[in-house]
Amino acid sequence: MGGPSSCTGCGAARLPVPRSRWVRPVGPGSGRTTPPGPSPAYRGPVSGDDGTNRLGAYLRARRALVTPEQAGIPGGANRRVAGLRREEVALLAGISADYYLRLEQGRDRNPSVQVLDALARVLRLDEVESAYLQDLAAPRPRGRARRPTGERVPGRLHHLLAALDVPAFIEGRTFDVLAANSLAQAFSPRLRVGENRLRSLLLDPEERAFHDDWEGAVAGFVAAFRQSAGDGADDPRTVELVGELSLASARFRTLWARQDVRRLAGGTTVVHHPVVGELTLHRDKLPVDGVVLVVYYADEGSPSADRLRLLGALGAPARG
């Protein structure tokens, strides 16, 4: 697929804190820009997820998503709550209603593994969601330092990006683009250093036309963002991004309140590129030293592989 791609941001080992989509970098190595903080109207993450009782907030959100029919309970026409009542969750999990109430209210934060397993069963949690529940209930040492906002890209990954002849980039824990080769930027101008993939997906109108299944992509990214943040939900970068998106996107507020968690692993995606047309691509994500290498590629001999070669030959990033 032609010669090696160049790599944006390859001249520095430590990359700047990603910028807001409204503050564009002047060019590679253009310096450090502090993202704008949430507006004074912002009062913390949505859905009561204020960081002080994340276990209770998660339990409330998840029981609201389980219907009585799914739990084997008669629904009735006079129910005034979404999903299951607290007493129903407690009964099905084999614990007292008072104990479950204390869990939701944060008055008891040390449930046993057996209780958590029972709650996961009642709330119909999958493996990733169950692991997230266990993590929320794990004891935390007092005074635990927040995670640093800066993320370091190993020098060897810059060389790898430049050598790859497929779209490839490096992302951080909150989906900030930390480095990208030229074909990634030709694939999407939202894959420049300093962009945030979740912000672009939610706030950039071009993304709706670009993704064949925009709704599915958004739901997956928001769930993966929560899972990736994990016990670092009080990290300043995470707090800043949740605040910005909560103010700017009703869709984000709705999905964030659901408290879905999911690993955004490899898969197949269909996009509509403004220059070369429809592309059906595989996506692989490879964790390396605290960051993630993301690679898009097509089946050899497919029309999408030919279009990727054409995109590499054209060279210039797409506009939009």
Residue pairs with C-beta under 8 A, 6 or more apart in sequence:
1 165
1 166
1 308
1 309
1 312
2 165
2 309
2 312
2 313
3 165
4 162
4 163
4 164
4 165
5 161
5 162
5 163
5 164
5 165
5 168
5 181
5 182
5 183
5 184
5 312
6 162
6 181
6 182
7 158
7 159
7 161
7 162
7 179
7 180
7 181
7 182
8 28
8 179
8 180
8 181
8 182
8 185
8 192
8 193
9 15
9 28
9 29
9 153
9 158
9 178
9 179
9 180
9 193
10 28
10 158
10 159
10 161
10 162
10 179
11 28
11 29
12 29
13 152
13 153
13 154
13 155
14 150
14 152
14 153
15 150
15 151
15 152
15 153
15 178
15 179
15 193
16 31
16 32
16 33
16 194
17 32
17 33
17 34
17 35
17 149
17 150
17 237
18 35
18 172
18 176
18 177
18 178
18 193
18 194
18 195
18 196
19 25
19 33
19 35
19 194
20 35
20 36
20 199
20 244
21 195
21 196
21 199
21 200
21 203
21 204
22 36
23 33
23 35
23 36
23 194
24 194
25 33
25 192
25 193
25 194
28 193
33 194
35 240
35 244
36 244
37 240
37 243
38 239
38 240
38 243
38 244
38 247
39 247
41 247
42 243
42 246
42 247
44 50
44 51
44 243
45 51
45 233
45 239
45 242
45 243
45 246
45 256
46 242
46 246
46 253
46 256
46 257
47 57
47 61
47 256
47 257
47 259
48 57
48 60
49 57
49 233
49 256
49 259
50 57
51 233
51 234
52 106
53 105
53 106
53 109
54 136
54 233
55 103
55 106
55 109
55 133
55 136
55 137
56 103
56 104
56 105
56 106
57 259
58 132
58 133
58 136
58 259
59 89
59 103
59 104
59 119
59 123
60 104
61 257
61 258
61 259
62 123
62 125
62 129
62 259
63 83
63 84
63 86
63 89
63 123
64 81
64 82
64 83
64 84
65 82
65 83
65 123
65 258
66 83
66 84
66 122
66 123
66 124
67 75
67 83
68 74
68 75
68 76
68 79
68 84
68 88
69 75
70 124
71 84
71 88
71 92
71 122
73 84
73 88
73 92
84 92
84 122
86 97
86 100
86 101
86 104
87 97
87 100
89 100
89 119
89 122
89 123
90 96
90 97
90 99
90 100
91 97
92 122
93 100
93 115
93 118
93 119
93 121
93 122
94 118
95 115
95 118
99 108
102 108
103 109
103 111
109 137
110 137
110 139
111 119
111 137
113 134
116 130
116 133
116 134
116 137
117 130
119 133
120 129
120 130
120 133
125 133
128 227
128 261
128 262
128 263
129 260
129 261
132 226
132 227
132 230
132 261
135 230
135 231
138 231
140 231
146 232
146 234
146 235
146 236
147 232
147 235
149 235
149 236
149 237
151 172
151 173
151 176
151 178
151 290
151 291
152 289
152 290
152 291
153 170
153 178
153 179
153 291
154 288
154 289
154 291
157 170
157 179
157 288
157 291
157 293
158 179
160 168
160 293
161 168
161 169
161 170
161 179
161 180
161 181
162 181
164 181
164 183
164 295
165 183
165 312
166 183
166 295
166 296
166 297
166 308
167 181
167 183
167 184
167 186
167 187
167 188
167 191
167 295
167 296
167 297
167 308
168 180
168 181
168 183
168 184
168 293
168 294
168 295
168 296
169 177
169 178
169 179
169 180
169 181
169 184
169 191
169 293
169 294
170 177
170 178
170 179
170 180
170 291
170 292
170 293
170 294
171 177
171 178
171 197
171 291
171 292
171 294
172 178
172 291
172 292
173 228
173 229
173 232
173 290
174 196
174 198
174 225
174 228
174 229
174 237
174 238
174 241
175 196
175 197
175 198
175 221
175 225
175 228
176 194
176 195
176 196
176 197
176 237
177 190
177 191
177 192
177 193
177 194
177 195
177 196
177 197
178 193
178 291
179 193
180 191
180 192
180 193
182 315
182 317
183 308
183 311
183 312
184 191
184 296
185 191
185 192
185 317
186 311
186 312
186 314
186 315
186 316
186 317
186 318
187 273
187 296
187 311
187 318
188 210
188 271
188 318
189 317
189 318
189 319
189 320
190 197
190 200
190 204
190 206
190 207
191 197
196 241
197 221
198 221
198 222
198 225
198 241
198 245
199 241
199 244
199 245
200 207
201 207
201 211
201 214
201 217
201 218
201 221
202 218
202 245
202 248
202 249
202 251
202 252
203 245
203 248
203 249
206 320
207 214
208 214
209 272
210 271
210 272
210 273
210 274
210 320
211 217
211 269
211 270
211 271
211 272
212 269
212 270
212 271
212 272
212 278
213 270
217 269
218 251
218 255
219 255
219 260
220 262
220 264
221 264
222 252
222 255
222 256
222 260
223 255
223 260
223 261
223 262
223 264
224 261
224 262
224 263
224 264
226 256
226 259
226 260
226 261
227 261
227 262
227 263
228 264
229 235
229 238
232 238
233 239
242 256
245 252
245 256
246 252
246 253
246 256
264 285
265 285
266 282
266 283
266 284
266 285
267 282
267 283
268 280
268 281
268 282
268 283
269 280
269 281
269 283
269 296
270 278
270 279
270 280
270 281
271 278
271 279
271 281
272 278
272 279
273 279
273 307
273 311
273 318
274 318
274 319
274 320
275 311
275 314
275 318
276 307
276 308
276 310
276 311
276 314
277 307
278 304
279 298
279 304
279 307
279 308
280 298
280 299
280 302
280 304
281 296
281 297
281 298
281 304
281 308
282 296
282 297
282 298
282 299
283 294
283 295
283 296
284 294
284 295
284 297
285 292
285 293
285 294
286 292
286 293
286 294
286 295
287 293
297 308
298 304
298 305
298 307
298 308
299 305
